[in-house]
Amino acid sequence: MNTSGSDSRNDAAELDRFLQVLFAPSDLVEIRVIETYDEQDRKRSRQLHRDWLARDQVFAQFDKLSQWTRAPRFGNIFFGVCPRPQRGMGKKADIAVVRTLWTDIDDCSTDEALERISRARLPRPSLVLNSGHGSHCYWVLDHPFAISSASDRQRIERLNAALGRMIGGDHTQDLSRVLRLPGFDNVKNARNGAHPTACRIAHCDDAKHSLAQIESLLPIAASDAGTAQLKSTERASPMSPALREWAMTELGKPSDDRSKRDYVVLCELHAKGVGAEEAWECVRSHSKFRDRGRSYFDTTWKAAAFNYPSENDLNWDIRTTATQRIDDENRNAHAALEHWPDPPAEAAYYGLGGRIVRLIEPHTEADPAAILVQLHVAFGNVVGRGPHFRVEGDRHFTNMNATLVGATAKGRKGTSAGRVFALLSSIDNDWCRNRVISGGLSSGEGLIWAVRDPILKREPVRAGNKQTGRVIDYEDVQIDAGELDKRLLVVESEFGGVLKVLAREGNTLSPVLRRAWDGADVLKTITKNSPAKATGAHISIIGHITRDELRRNLDDTEILNGLGNRFLWVAVRRSKCLPEGGGAIAGVERLIEELGAATAFARSLCEVRRDADARALWHKVYPQLSEGRPGLLGAAISRAEAQVMRLALIYALLDQCREIRRPHLEAALALWEYCERSAAYIFGDAIGDPTADAILAGLRQDPEGLDRAQIHQLFGRHRKANQIDRALGVLLQMGKARITREETNGRPRERWFATPVGSAWNGGGSLRPDLNSHISLNSPPVSGAQHTAVRDFAAAADSNDAALISLNSLNSQGAGSPTQVTVPGSEGLAATAVSSSRMSMGAVGDALGCEESELSEISSGRPDGEAGEEQSESEGDVEWTG
């Protein structure tokens, strides 16, 4: 009997269950018996016994092992988590196979451990043990991972470290790790009278996990093996002055429980996205942080990161009206950007695709736009790498990528995909079964492997004995047959994991996806251990994600410029509530027959061109499609021309036309306009420059503006002056900030203000803004930044903030001789303007809300607003500059 008095048969059964899940019958398990105790305020341990047993032998030795846990030995039974290759081996360099990932969380109940795992959006573990003083979590792998190099060992240890960091685990990532076996008592410090506690299985579902899937959920920093640290999944936001003031005020108040008060304050800072270092700088001189130092802060901060208090928490009233006001201001500032985009115009539902959507729509909760876009992407993939159109020397095929972005997890994104594939399975069942893959995007090498060419290896031809004979020649031997079908559609229902993979340094997925979309003839990497290549690959991606998750993981313009502009961004939501689900669809057989005919027709084509009417329309819309936009939104839609033409090509193929006609292009433009409105809703007015976004957030939180010193303080003075200068220039260029200068005894003092949300172009409306109605069809379009420049000049004039609005960066669009424009009712104020063919006086009038005739053009300007004597030769076209 064991010391806790529990039933030994139950203990043995629990041990057997654990071993069956974690090990194969042939695995060799290392067993260690170790006494752990306290002596003179120090933790001590001594090894009593060590053995190596086959899995079933461990169970057979249960009674003998139980003897070690009793007095006077008080041995704790540990096992090597990874199988050992042979007796006597237990170092991490000896490990040859890994069957599970794991972490150890001290002083944490099973329920709390599972809650942390759920909050971290990690898969539920296969096993959770209550170790007696904490929880051990195991994610059993669906396939054993073979260790063949030091990099393989580092990979597993980094994953274990990242798992532990995300849920507050200990540093137990090493491959040689031993942990407690269930079924035996935890007799830690029993020699000093500590009462034994049971180590038992608290959760077991026998689930198996993909290593690649877990890896995709864990953003990992490159570092030395075994000491990897988790990178933050969200960029730290700078602390606003209002939030800093609130925190210091709360920490300065009298409290009966300073520890709880400190904890809730850090919870609030963490929830606002403040980084650990800036939080420490804010609180270090207050409350118990001042008395107990950095170690107390680190412990409290770690707890705050994993245990954010609920609204029912007794201490939640510490959230004062100051923080509520900050929340309200943030919500109000962005209210204009939060409206759901208008649905696609009816023209988008042209042809066979539109008829399919209209037939399905009454029988599904899915968004019609989601069905339409996924139908086009899937059809473009199923027809293969044949039909295409040319742009100079490049061929554009029908492979497209799309990301469906729901406002919530209830956007019915997966439902819409299911409807599409149910149709296409009737057309090409082999494609649906073998060339449509759910998830798994983790590396460029893996993607290439799914469409790889046959792999050949150069082997020597020997005379006589095939092993030792003389080499007389060499021949190519096929060692892998490859994939004959080069079509591949990957449906990523957890696209957030892919974004985390893309952010990982050195990952090859992004360049391979880019080249695949571009239609590269050959896909390959230069990775030493990946000899596979793919010729003629035809790859499409459909991603599903929520808007909040997308914003957390994609705030970098570089990522969007590199890959995001090769995706259609589509806002989707639940269209209706059908408690009984959709019923049978009458008439679908006829549409399936048409879809099959369109597929066969498309596969017979090669190059497809526009007809005369389509070319004429293309010439009209091309300048507007190719016009650049600011911020993350501009980066996301910067390949508008190519995306529209690919959509038009698919509309033509569904129509069984050998050329792209005007209705096909009009339909493509209508669908693209919805994608652009969706992108505006998804990305809002984010800039994609972390420093500029942080400054803009700070400016919006303080209506009285910030001077240079206060802007530096937003970052705890941890940003270089040239970084802040560049970010301010970006804000000024995009019309999101304005500047005033106050005279002092020395250098003028700058004060920066955020322009009202909505005064800068944010893409929330039509593809072509109303201001373009002032321009003839043959004139170049007006950019959103120019429109903003004029409106901001008006705002400055109305408020007498400045007589000169500087927007030097707009000069890159074309500058001529200087002129000046005065605004009615703004005596003494003027903006220096530079003549340009880019902006008409009609557009200036539209931006300022007055007639063109009311604008008074004056000659070369002076900063004080006095008019010169000579009239500018340039009339009607202005561009703002400093």
N, C-alpha and C positions, 0 to 999 in steps of 0.2 A: 504493500500500500504506500502511496506517496504521502508527503507531509501535510498536504492540504485536506486529506481525507476524501478526495473525490474518487469516483469509481474508476479503477485502473483499466477496465475493459473499454470504457468510453474514451479514456486517454489514448489507448492503443488504436482504437478505431479512428480517432482524429488524426493521429500520426500517420496511419496508413493512407487516409484520404489525402492528406497534404502531400505525401511523397508521390502518390499516383498522379497528381496534377502537375507537379513540378519536375519530375525526372522520368526518363525512360528506363525500362527494366535493366538494360545493360550499363547504365550510368554508375560510376563509382563516386560515392558520396563521402566527403571527409567529415568525420565526427570529432568534435573537441569537447572535453569536459573542463570547465574553468570555474574556479571559485573567485567571486568578486566581492570585495568588502572595503570598508573604510577603516583607515588607521591613521591616527594623529592628523585628522582633517585632510587626509589625502586618500584618493582612490587607489586601491591595490588589486592585483589579480595574480593568480598562479594557475598554471595548467596542470591538471591532475591526470588527464588521459587523452590519447589521440589515436584514431584508427581510421581506416579507409574501408568502406563496406559497399557492396552492391545495394541497389535500392531496396530490394526485398529483404536483404540481410539486416538492414537497419530496423525494420519492423520486427524481425525475428529476435533481435537483441533488446527489445523494449524493456523486459524485466531487468536485465543486467544493467542497462543504462539508468533505469529508475533508482537502482541502489546508490548511484553516485550522488543523487540529489538529497540523500538523507544525512542526518548528523552521524558522525562529526565532519563529514567531507563537505557538504553543502555545495556540491558541484552543479553548475548550470550547463545544460546540454545545448551546444551550438552545432551548426552544420555549415559546410561550404555551399554558398548559393549556386555557384557554377560547378558542374561536374569536373572531377579531377581526372586527368588522362591515365594516371597509374599511381600505385601506392607510393607514399613518400613525397608526393608533389602537392604543393599548396600555395606557391607564389603566383602572382598575377601573370608573370611571364610563362607559366606552365599551362594556363587555361587555353583550351582549344575550341570550346564550344560554349555558347551562351543560350540558355533556354528562356530566360525571363529578364525583365527590368525590375528594379526594386528601389524602395526608399524606406527609411526608418524615421518616424516622427515621435519624438519624446513628449511625454505628458500630454497625450492627445487621445481622446476616446475614438472609438470606431466611427460613431455617427459624425463627430466633428471632422475626422479625416475624410470621410466620404463627402461631406459638405464642402470642404476645401477643394477637393478634386472636382466637384461639380462647378464651383465658382471659377476654377481655373480652366474650365471647358476641356478637361482631359477625359479620356474614356474611363469608365468604371473599371477598377482593377479586377483581375481574376480571383485574387485571394487577398484578404485583409486579416491579419492576426492581431488579437489583443495580447500584447507581449507581457502584460502585467504592469508596465509603467509607460505604455505608449502603444503605437500602432505600426505594424510592418505591412507595407503594400507591395504586391507583386503583380506585374503585367506579363502574363505568360505569352510568349511569342508563337505565332502560327507556324513559323518555320524556324528551326534552330539556326543561330547565327554563327558561322564558322570564323574563328580567329586565325588569320594567316599572317598578320603583320602588326607592327606597333601601332599603325594608324587605326587598325580595327579595334585594338584595345582602347585607344584614346576615344574612339567614337562611342563605344558603349559607356565608358566612364563619364563622358560629357553628357550623354543622355541621362544617366542616373543622377548626375549632379544637377541638371536642369529640372528634372522631375522633383528632386528634393527642394530646390530653391522655390519652385512655383507653389508648393504646398507646405513649406516650412519644415522640411525634413533635415536630418543630420547629414554630415559628410560621410556617407557610407557607400560611395560610388565605386570603390575599387573592386576589381574582378576577384581578388582573393578574399573578399569579405565573408565573414561567418556571422550568422544571425541565429536567433533562438529557434529551436524546434518546438512545434506545438505538441501538446500531450504531456509535457513535463512542466513541473512548477518552476517559477522564477524565484530562486532562493538567494537573490542578491542581498548581501550584507546580513545573511541569516546568523552568522557566528556572533554578531552583535545584537541579536534579538529581533531583527526585522522579520515580520510575518511573511511567509511565502504567499505568492500570488500565482494564479493560474495563467499559463500561456496557452490560449485556445484560438481556434478559427472563429472569427466573427462574421466573415462573409466569404462565400465561395460560389461562383457561378460557372466555373470551368470555361470561361470565355477565353478566346485566343485573339491576339492583337498583332497587327501588321507593324513591323519595326519602322517602315517608311512612313506610315500614317502617324505614329507617335512622334517621330522625328519632325514631321512637318508642323506639329503643334508646338514645338519647343524651340523658340529663337535662342540660339546658343552663340556665345562669344568664343572666338578662337583663343585658346590659351594652352598652357602646359597640360599634359595628360593628367587627369584626375583632379584638376583644380579649376576646371572651367566654371565660369560664372554666367548666370542667366542675364541676357540683355533685356532691358525693359521693353514690353510689348507696346508701350505707348511713349512717345516723346514727352519728357517733362515740360510742363508749361511754367513760364515764369510767374512768380507770385505778384499779384497786383498790390498796389499800396493799400487798398481798402482791406484786402484779405490779411495783409501783414499787420495792419493796425488792429484788426479784430483779434488775431491770434495773440498779440502781445497784451491786449486789454484783458482777454479771458485768463491768460496765465498770471496776470497781476492781481486778480481778484482773490479774496480770502476763500479757502475751501477746506472742508473737513476731510476730504479725500483727494489729495493732490495727484496721486497716481492715476485715478480714474479721470480726473479733469485733464491731465496731460495726455492721456491716451485718446480721449475724444477729440481734443484739439488736433492731434496728429492724424486721426482718422479724417477729419475735415480737410486738412492740408493734402493728404494723400488723395482724397476723392476729387479735389480740384486739380489734380495732375501735377502738384508741386514735387520736384525731385528731392531726394533725401538730403543732399548737401545744402540746398537752399533752405529746406526746412530746419536743418540743424543750425544754420547761421541765424535764422529767425528766433529760435527758442533757446539757444544755448545760455543766454544770460537771465533766464527766467525760471521760476518754480524749481522743481527737483532736477531739472536739466543742469542748472547752475551748480547744484550741490553734488550731484553724482556723476556728471560728465557724460562723455560720449558713449560709454558702454550702456548706460541707462537709456539713452536716446535710441541706440541701435536695437535694443530689446523691445522698446515700446513701439518703434517704427515698424519692426517686423510684425508685431502683433496687429498693428493698425492695418497693415497691408493685407492681412488674411482674415481679419475679423471686424469688418466695417459694421458699426452698430446700426441696428434697425431703428425705425421711428418709435418703436415701443420701448426702446432702452430708457431706463430711468434717468440717465444722464443726457438724453438727447436734447433737453431744453437748453443745453449750453449753446446750441445753434441759435444765435441771437438774430434780431431783425437785420443786423448788419450783413450777415451772410445771405439771408433771404433777399435783401436788396440787391446784392451782387448777382444772385441767380436771376432775379427779375430783370435786371438791366441786360444781362446776356441774352435772355429770351426775347426781350423787346427789340434788342439791336438786330437780331437775326430773323425777326418775325416775317419780314418781307420775302425772305428766301425760302421759307418753309412750306409754301403752298405746293400742292401736288401738281405735276405738269398736266396740261390739257391733253386729252387722248389723241391718238394719231388721227389725222384728217382722213376722210372717207377714201381719198385717192390711194392711201396706203393699202387698202383692202381690194385693190384691183386684181382681176384675173382669178386663176385657179386657187392660189393661196388664200385670197380673200373669201372665196366661196367655201373653202374648207373651214376657215375660222368661223364664219357665220353659221355654218351647219353645226359645228361643235359647241359654239358659245352657249346656247341655252341649257346644255347638259353638263356644264362644268363650272366649278367655282374659280377656275383659273382666269387670269387677266387675258383678254383677247390679244393684247400687244405681246404678251409672253408667248402665246401659241404661235402668232404670226412670225415673230423673230426666230424662234427655235425651229419652226418649219422651214424657213429659208436657210438657216445654218445647216440643218440636217440634210435637206435636199441638195444643197451645194456640196456636201461631202459625199452623198451617196452616188452622185453622177460621176465623181472621180476627176482625175487630172486630164481633162480633154478640152472642153470648151473654155475659151479665155478671150480677153481683149488685150490689145497692146497699148502701152504708153511709152513712146520712143522705143528703146530696146528691151523694155521689161514686159513680161507677160503676167497678167493678173488672172488667176484662176478663180474658181468658185468657193475656195475654202475660206470660211469666215469664222471669227470668234465673237462671242457675245457673253456679257455678264448680266444676269438678271438680279436686280437689287430691290429687295423688299423693304418696306418701312419697318416691318417686324418679321419674325420668323413665320408668321401666318400668311405670307404672301402667295401661297399655293404655287411656288416655283416648280417643285417637283411634279405636281399634278399636271401642269402644262406640258412638261417634258414627256410624261407618260402618254398623253393623248397623241403627241406627234409620233412617237416611236411605235405606238399601236398601229398607226396608219402605214408607216414605212416598212414595218415587218411584213406586211402583205405584198410589198413591192420587191423587197430584197431581204429575205429572212436571214440569209447567211451573213449579210452586213450587220444586221441588228444583233445577231448572236455573237459574232466574232470580232467585229470591227468597231463596236460601241463599247467603251470601257467606262465603268463608274469609278472615278477617283484614281489615285495613285500617282499624280504628278508630283515628283519630288526631285528629279534631276534631268538634265539634258540627255545623259547617257541612257537613262531608263526610257525616255520618250523615243529615242532613236532605236533602241532595242525592239520596241513594239512594231516598228516598220523596217526592220533591218534587212540588208541584202544578205545573200549567202556568204558565210565566212569561210575563207580558205586559209590554209596553213601550208607554208613551204616545207616539204619533207624531203629528206635525202633518199635517193634510190641506191640501194646497196647490191653489190654482187654477192651471190651466195647467201650467207647468213644475214637475215634482215636486221639483226641487232649489232653484229660486229663486223659485217662484211665491208669491203672497200666501197666508198661512195663513188658511183659512176655518173650520177646525174641528180637533178632535183625535179620534183613535180609538185603541183598544187593539189592539196587534198582538202575536200570539203568537210569541215568539222561541224557546220551548222547550216541547215537548209534555208534559214531566213524566213521572211514573210513575203509570199507572192502578192498578196493584196496590200497595196500601199495606202489604202484609205484608213483613216483612224479618226474617230470622234470621241473625245474624252469629256464626260459629264462630271464636273466637280461640284458635288452638292455642298461641300465645305470649302469654298474658294478662299476663305480666310487663311486656311493652312497653306495654300499655294502662295499667297502674298508673303507669309512669313518665310517660306522657302526662298522666294525671290530676293528678300532682304538679306539673306545670308551671304556673307562674303565668300567669293569663289564659286558659288553655285552656277552651274552651266545651263539651268533651265531657261532663263530669260533669253540668252542669245540664240538658243536652239528654237524656241518658240517664235522669235522674231524672223529668223531665216525661213522657218516653215511657212509663216504667213506670207512672206515675200515671194514664195514660190521657188526657193533655191533648188537647183537640180540635185545637189548632194548635201545631205546633212551629216555632219561628223564633228567630233570634238578632238582635241589634241591630248586628251587624257591618256596616260601611258597604258593603263590597264583596261582600256575600253577600245578594242579594235573595230567595233561595229560601225558601219555607216549605212545610210539610207539614200537610195536614188529614187527620184520621182515621188517623194512622199507627199501625201495629200491629207493634211492634219487640220482639224477644227476643234475648238474648245468651247464648251458651254459651262459657265460658272454660275453658281447660286450663292448669294451672300446677303446679309442684311446691311442696311445703310450705316448703322452705328459701327458694326464690325469693320466695314470697308474704310470708314473714316479713321478708325483707330490704327489700321494697318497700312494705309496708303495715304501718307501726307507728304510725299516727296515727289516733286515735279520730275526728277530724273527717272524714277520708275515709270511714270506715265509716259514721258517722252520716249522712253526706250521700248515699252511694251504696251502700256495701257491704250495708246492711240491706235493699236491694232485690234481693239475690242469695240463692239457696240455696247454702250451702257444703257440699260433699259430698266426704268422704274416700273415695278409690277406690284399689284396688290390683289387681294381677294375681290372678285367681281360681284359675287352674290353668295347667299347662304343656302345650301342644299342639304338639309338634314339627312335625306335618304340617298344622297349621292346622285350622279347623273344616270339617266336611263338609257335604253337602247336608242341609237341614232338611226333614223330612217333615211335612206337615200345615200348612205356613205359608200355603198358598193360602186355606184357610178363614179363618184369622185376618186375612189381608189383606182378604178380603171383609167381615168384621165391622168392621174398621177403616174401610173405605170407607163402610159404612153409618153408622157413628158420626160420621164427618166430615160427611156430607150432613145427618144429623139435627141436629148442632150448628149448622150454618150456617143452619138454619131458625128458630133460637130467638133471643129477645132477653133479657128479664130472667128470671133464674132465682132462686127463693127456697128457703129451707129448709122442710122439712115439720115437723110438731109434734115428732116424736121427735128430729130433728136440732136443733131450737131448744132443747129441754130439755137435750140434751148440751152444746150451745154455752154455755148459761148456766152450766153447771158448770165448764167448762174455761176460760172467758174470763178470770176473774180471774188464773189462773195464767199464761196466755199473755201477758197484758198487764203482768205484773209485771216490773219492771226488773231487770237484772243488771249487775254491775260490770265495768269494764275493757273491753278490745277485744271480748271475747266478748259482753258485754252490748250493745255498739254493733252487732255483727254480726247479732244476732238480735232486734233491737228492733222489728221489724215482724212479729212472729210471728202476730198475729191475721190480718192481711191475707194473709200467705203461706199459712196453713192454709186459709183460705176459698177462695183461688184454686186450691189443690190439690184441695179438695173439689169445686169446680165442674168441674174437668177430669175427676175420677173419675166424676161424675154424667154428663157428656157422653159419656164412653167407655161408660157403662152405658146410654146412650140414654134417660135419665130427664129429665123436664121440671122436676124439683125435686131439691134436694140432700137425700138421706136419711141416716139415721144411719150405715149402713155406709160411705157416701162420706166422711163426716166422720171416722169412726174410722180409715179408711185414710189420710186426709190427716194426721191426728194422728200415726199411726205413722211415716209418712215424714218428717214434720217432726221428730219426736223423733230420728230418725237424723241429720237435718241439724244439729240442735242438738248432739248428741254429736260430730258431725264438727267443728263449729265449736269446741267445747271442745278437741278434739285439735289442731286447726290453730292456734288462737290461744293456747292454754294460759292462763296467768294473767297475760299481758301486760296492762298497764294502759292503754296508749295515750297516756300522758303521758310524754314523753321524760325529763323530770327525775325523775319518780316512779319510772319503770322503772330509771333509772340508780342512784338511791338504793337501791332494793330489791336490785339486783344487788350493790351494795357491802355492804349489810347481810348478805346471804346468804354472802358470802365471808369475813365476819369474825364468828365465833360469839360473840366477846366484846363485840360491839356497837360502835357509833360514837357519839361525842359530836358536838355541833354543829360544832366546829372541823374534825373529821375528815370530816364530811359535806361541808362547804364545800370541803375539800381534794380530794374526789372529782372536782370540776370545776375544779381548779387555781385555786380562788377566783374563778371567772369566772361565777358565778351570783349574782343578787341575793338578799338575805335573804328578801324576800317571795315569790320564786319557790320557794325551798326550803321556806318555811313552808307554802305552798299544797300542794306535793307531799307533804310529811309528813302534812298533814291528809287528803289523798286516801288515803295508805297506811293511816292510822289508821282512817279511815272504812270501808275495805274489809277491815279485819282482817288486813292483810298485815304490819303492824309494830306493835310495842308500845313503851312508853316507861317508863323508871324515872327517878326523880329522886334525886340524891345531895346531901345537905346539905353546904354549904360555909360559909365565913365570910361569904360574900356571897349572891348569887343561887344557888338550887339548880342543880346541874349535871345536864343531861339526858343520858341515854344511850338510844340507840335500838337495837332488836333486830328481826330478821326473825322473824315467826311461822313455825312449821314448815309446809313445803309440805303442803297437804292440810287444814290447820286452817281455812283460809278456803275458802268455797264456790268451786269452780272449774268447775262445770258438767259434770264428767266422767261423771256418772251419768245418771239418768232426768230427763226433763223436769220431773217433780214429785218433789222429794226425799222420802225416807222420813219425814222429820220431819212432813210434812203429814198423816200418818196420825193424828196427835193432834188434828186439827182437823176439826170437822164440815164437811160439804160446803158449807154456807151461810156458813161463816166465812171472813174474808179470809185469804189465804195468808201463810206466814212467809217473809220474805225471806232470801236467803243471807247478807246482811250481818248481819242480826240473829242468825242461827244462829251465825255466826262470833263475834259480840260475846260471846255467852254462853260459848262454848267458850274464847275467849281469856281471859275472866274466870276460868274454871276453871284454865287454865294459869298465870295470874298468881297465883292463890291457892295452887296446888300448889308454886310455886317461891318464894313469899313475895316476889315482885318488887315488888308494889304492892298497896295496899289499895283503890285506886280506879282503875277503867278508864274513860277518857274517850272517849266516842264521840258528841260533840255533834251531828255532822251527821245522825245517825239521827233527831233530833228532828223533822226535816222530814216524817216519816211520821205524825206525830200524837202529841202529848204531853199528859199529864194531870197528876194530883197525884203527888208523889214517894212512892215506897215503897222498901223495901230487901229484898234477898234474901241470905240466908247460905247458903253451900255446906257440906255435911257435911264435917267434918274440916278446916275452914279457920278455926279460932278467931281471932277478932279481925279477920277480913277481911270486907269487905262491898263490894258494888257499889251505888252509887246507881242506882235504877231509876225510870223514869217510866211511869206507867200508860198503857196504850194498848190499843186494840182489835185491834192488829196481831199480838200474840204471846201465846200461852197458857202457863200454867205447865207444862202437859204438854210443850210444845215445849221449854221451858227444861230440864225434867228429861231429855228425850231428848238435848239437846245436852250435858248434863253427865254423862250416863250414870247417872242415879239416878232413883228413883221420885218422882212428884209429891208424895207424902206426906212424903218426906224433906226437902223444901224448907221452910224456916222463914221466913215473911214477917214482917218487922218494920216498925215505923212509920218515919216520916221519918228519913232517915239523917244521920249525921255522918261526915266523912272518917275519923275514928279508929275507926269501927266500933261505937260505942256506940249502943244502941237508945234510941229516944225513948219517951215514955209513951203516946202515942196511936196506936191502930191505924188504918191507912189504910182509907178506905171502899172503895177499889178492890181487888178480889180477882182473882187469877189471871192478869192480863195485865200484862206488864212490858216495858219497853224501856230499854236502857242509855243512860245519859247521864253527863256530867261534872258 
